[in-house]
Amino acid sequence: MATPPPAATMSDFAASPVVTEGGRAARTAAVLALFAVAAVVSLPWWGERAHMHLATEFFYVLALAQMWNLLAGYGGLLSVGQQAFVGIGAYCLVLLGLHGGLNAFLVIPLAGVAGAVMGALVAPLVFRLRGAHFAVGTWVIAEVLRILTANLPFVSGGSGVSVARTVAGMGAEQRMSITLWIALALGVGATLAVYALLRSRWGLALVAVRDSERASQSLGIDPQRLKWLVWIAAAAGCAMVGALIFTMKLRVSPDAAYSLDWTTTMLFVVVIGGIGTLEGPIVGTVVYFLLREWLSDLGEGYLILLGALTMAVMLFAKGGLWGLVTRRWDVQLFPVQRRVKAG
């Protein structure tokens, strides 16, 4: 008589989690995205300056949104103080560009290092807090940095300073083109970096921590270490975007650099599009710019409508606009779900 095969154990199934394929929708989206990226790269040769400026804004807002989504949507860290790192990036232009003599575009990657260092320095403070206290704590950190910067004379205090000298010798068209390409790299790079993270074992652990810290600890995951890494990565990303933003504006002031508007924009984009999804920030960024173009003539009414729309989505479509799409058609443009495969 043949010996029956041994009964399957849980380890047989847990050993080989495989990321699901996205199907035709994901492949079609990837092809369209490649064409879109090629069109943006070539925009300086056929587009108007207004189009280049709008595309630059779109991609740096997308980068900020992906960083906030990584924090809140995947790390469970509800920060309302990410403007702190936008400001750090902006003032790297002053310190390294104006005083250090570096070109503004060389400052951008260094701003990411500075943002990561600052994120690591403040992490022991904010990570003592939980929930709403964590959110308020991040805002307090941003306000403290704004006030300190406004009272430092060697960065021109609260009056602000022009950083036009950091791009001296470059024509306006050349500066605009390079700014566009860096914004594209940051927006697309942030999206792909988060996608790669979520497809890795680190991403699987991060989602486990978000869903249940206690359960993830029982699997040998260190939630605190993962959250620190996510926090520092988001700080670096926001700082690089901050340096890019003020390379466009060519003037830095504490109120502009540390403005709460940067974080509220991230929050609006992610909540409207769909928090905890890679597609959500993309959808939210598109919606944000469409509303801004259509409703900007309303003045303060525009902000009221944005706030009302955010509240409506939070109440009636908690998964955001992308959540409505997935419930209706079950599509994934960035497949990150896993199925268990017997080893």
GIVEN-V432845 format. One record per helix or strand of 2 or more residues. SS is the DSSP state (~ for helix, > for strand). FROM is the first residue (numbers start at 1). LEN is the number of residues. If there is no record, write none. Layout:
SS/FROM/LEN, SS/FROM/LEN
//
This chain:
~/10/5, >/17/3, ~/23/19, ~/43/4, ~/49/26, ~/83/17, ~/104/23, ~/131/20, ~/153/3, ~/157/3, >/161/2, ~/164/4, ~/172/28, ~/201/11, ~/213/6, ~/223/27, >/251/2, ~/254/4, ~/261/13, ~/278/21, ~/300/17, ~/320/10, >/338/3
//
